[in-house]
Structure formats: structure tokens, C-alpha cells
């Protein structure tokens, strides 16, 4: 899959992804830990995760039932 991410597109925080998915942030962190959702670490703590919008879109498509 060719990413449509551009340098000017904003990265999302875990809180923003959780709001988009209507789940608690702990579910977002669990999806990252299990390898189902890709994230980039920008700081050494949990608040340092950032998500590319294309990765969130791919996660949504992959979890459809």
C-alpha cells in the first residue's frame, strides 16, 4: 500500500485516535503493543506516541467484521 501521508499532514495523538474510534486510550495502546496498529514514538513516555492517518485508516479496515 502506498501511503498518502504528506509531510504537511498532521500526526495524530493516541487520545485523538481513541476519540475517532470511540474507545478508551488504553485500547489504542493495547493495539500498538499487540502489533495491530502502527505508531511512532516521539518521546520516551506513553504520551509520546503519534499515528499516521493512513495507519489508522488501515487499522479500521483490518478490524471490520
PyMOL commands that set and color helices and strands:
alter all, ss='L'
color gray80, all
select helices_A, chain A and resi 14-21+25-34+46-48+53-62
alter helices_A, ss='H'
color red, helices_A
select strands_A, chain A and resi 12-13+40-41+49-51
alter strands_A, ss='S'
color yellow, strands_A
deselect
rebuild
show_as cartoon
